[in-house]
Amino acid sequence: MPDPTTYVARGESVRPASIIAHRGSSYLAPENTLAALRLGWQETTTCEVDVHLTLDGRLLVIHDESTRRTTGVNLKVSGHSLSELQKLDAGSFKGIEWQGEKLPALEEALAAMPADKRLLIEIKGGPEAAPELARVIHASGKAGQVQLHSFNHPACLEAKAALPAIPVDLLVASRQNLVTGIWGPSLDEVILLAKQAGLAGLGMNHTPFLHASTVEKIHAAGLKLNVWTVDRADEAKKLIEMGADGIITNRPGWLRAQLAGLLPGLPPA
């Protein structure tokens, strides 16, 4: 769990924030592999992964619907079995030293997680993943170390119903209308969706839309806020000072080291 120590910046008390390893420590290691997760858990408390359902109803840790980008072989995850997909090399694209890293099943990621660490799982696809997600998490015995999030609102609803004790966040991709200059979806809309579903918080992309009053409004609604994907120390510092609860980054170890100099009192990983 995140250390409750508050950060101190410019002599003021600042809310504590988690540094979350995006797809593991994906700047240094091949994303969404056990290598990236193990490194991420050395660098910080929480790693984030993505999961897709395979043809045989298993959950594969991978971001894309296809294996092409990270393995060089173009297979649609939903069209192939777990055993077929795990024959692919998911490490070489990052460097020869990672050759042979495979696409892990969610069971393997959970089994690799140390007792004092956490895993944030992004549900790709829709609500159909919820039953298998519940089965795997319960079987792992690590439900207390798991959080969930998804861009798919029905998936959040089903996950919350299947796993009521586990925090679930709604992911939001804010975009600005180039004609009107208005950012959407509206903050009121996504807060209402999250509250009606009994969700724990929001995960929002780092844009100019996010400012102190935005964070304050989210917290006033009783929700938490994670911000993705932040790889600059100055931007992370601003977001922490605004009150963000979590910073999702590809470079967790590096970012923590940078923030240690910018925010005295930074908690240990």
N, C-alpha and C positions, 0 to 999 in steps of 0.2 A: 504493500500500500504506500502511497506517497507520504513522505515525511511531513508532519503537520507544521514544521517550522516555517514561519513567514519569511519571505524575502524582505530585504531592506534596501530601498533605493532612494537616494537624495534625502536620507534621514526619515523617510516615511515608510510606514508598514504597507506591504504589498501582499495580496492574496497568494497563497501557495499554488503552484501549477505543476502538472506532470509533464515530463518530456517523454513523448511516445515515439518509438522507433517505427517509422512507416515502412511496412512490408519487411520488418526486421531492420537491421543496419544496412539498408539497401544502397547507400553510397559506396560502401566498401565491399560488400558481398552480394552475390546474386539474389535479387529480391524474392521473397516468399519461399525461401529454402530453409532447411534446418540450420545451415551454416549462418545465414543472415539472422535467424532468430537467436541462436546461441550467442553470437557477437552482440546483438542488440540487448540481450538480457545482461551481458557483462557491463554494458554502457549505461543502462537505465533500468527502470522498474517495469515498464510496459512495452510490449511489442504489439504491433497491429498487423493483421493478415487479411487476405481476401479468400472467400471460398465459393466454389461453384459445384453444383451437382453433376456427377458423371452419369453415363448411360445406365450403370447398375446401381444408381441411387446412393453413391458415396459422396463425401465432401472432399474435394481436392483443393489444396491451398494454391491458388493462382489468381492473378488479377483479371486477365483477359478471358474472353469467351473461347479464344483459340490459343493453342500452344506456340504459334508461329514466332512471335516476337522474342520469347525467352528460350526456345529450344531449336528454332530453325526448321521445325517440322510443323506443317499446318494441319493440326487436328482440332476439330471442334470438341470441347470438353464434354458437352452433353451428348455427343455422338459416339463416345468411346468409353470402355470400362476403365476402372481405376488401374488395373494391372497393365493394360495397354499404355496408358498415359505415363505410368511410372517407369517405363522402359526408356523414356526420353532423357536426354542430357539437358538439365536446366541450369547448368553452371558455366559452361564454356563461353557463353555469350559475354560473360563478365570478365573472363580471363582464364588462361590455361590452368592456373592453380586451382580453379574451381571445377575442373572437368569431372563429370560423374555425379555432380549434385543432382538429385532427382526432385520431382514435384512431390511434396509430401502430402499424405492424407491428413485431415484435421486431427485424427487420433494421434498421429506421430508428433504433430506440433504440441499438442497438449501433454503428451508423455515426456517431451523434452523440457517442458517448463519447470524451472526450480520452484520449490515450495513457497519462496518469498517473492515471486514475480507474478506478473499478470499478462493476460492475452486479450486484446481487443479484436474482435472478429467482425469483418464487414461481410454481410450477407449479399452476395451477388445474385441476380435473378430475382425471383419473387418469393411468395409465401410458401411455395412447395418445398423449400429447404428446411422449414421449421421442424418437422418430425425427426428428420435425421440429425439435425443440429441438437435437438433435445436428447436424443439417444446417445450421441457421442459425448456430449458434455456430462451427462449423468454417469455414463460408464467410466469416464476419466477420474471421477472423484474430486474434480477440481473446479466445480461450479462456482465456488466462492472466489476464484481467481479470474473469472471471466467477465467480460463486458461485450456488448453487441452494438453494432450500428449498421444502418442501411439507408440508401437513397430511396428505396422502395417502401412507401408507407404501409401497404398491406403486409409486406414482409416483417416490418416492425411490429404490427398488430399481432401477427401469428406467432412471432418469436416471443412477445410478451405473454401471450396466452399459454404457450408451451413451456416457458421458463419464467414464471412470474417473479422469482426472487432475484433474477439477474438484471442489472441495469441495461436498458436499451435506449440508444440515441437515434434521432432522425438526422440523417445527413442532408445538407442543403448546399446546392451550387448556386451562389448568387451571381447574377448577370445584369449588366446595365443595358437598357434599351438605348441604342445609339441615337435614336430620333428624339425621345423624350428626356433622356438622361436619368430616368427612374430605374432604381434597382429592384429586381424581382427574383423570387417571389417575395411578397411583403413579409416583414418581420412579424406582424400581428397574425398573419395567416399561418406561418410555420409554428409559432408559439402555440396557437390554438390547436393545431393538429397534434403537437407533442403532448399538450396537457390533456386533451380528450382521450388520448391513447394511454395515458399513465406512463409516459416515457420519462427518462431521467434527464435528458438534455438534448442539445443540438450539436452537430458537427458542421462547421461552416468554413468555406474557403477564405483565404486571406485576400481581401479586396479593400478598396477605399470605403466601402459600405460599412465595414467594421470600425467602430469608434467607441469611445468610452460610454456614450449614452446607449448604444446598441447593447453592449455587454451588460450595462446596468438594467436595461429592460428585460433581458433574458433572465438575469438573476432574480429580479423582482417577481418574475413568474414562477420562481422556484425551480428553475432549470439550470443545468450546468452548460458550459461551452467549451468544446475543443475546436481548435483552428488548424486547418491543413492548407497546404504542405509548406512549412516554413523552414528555410535553410539559411537564412541570414540572421546573425546574432542581434543586429540593431532592431530588426523587425520583431524578433521573438521577445526582446526586452520591452518594446512598446506594448505588445499584446499582453505580456505578463503584468505590466503596470496598469493596463486597462482593466485587468481582472480576469483574463482568460484562465480557465481551469486546466486546460491541457494544450500543449503545443505538439503537433504531429510533424515529424521531421525525418528526412532521409539520413541525417547526420547526427544521431543522438549524442555520441561521445564527444564529437567536436563542438557541438552546440552547447553542451553542458560546460565544457571547459571554457568556452568564450563567455558564457553567462556568469561563470564564477567570478570573473574579473569585473563584470558590469553590475552584478547584483550580489553584493556581499550578503552572506548568510544563506547561500544556495544550499538546499539539502543534498545529502549524498544520493547516489543512484539507488 
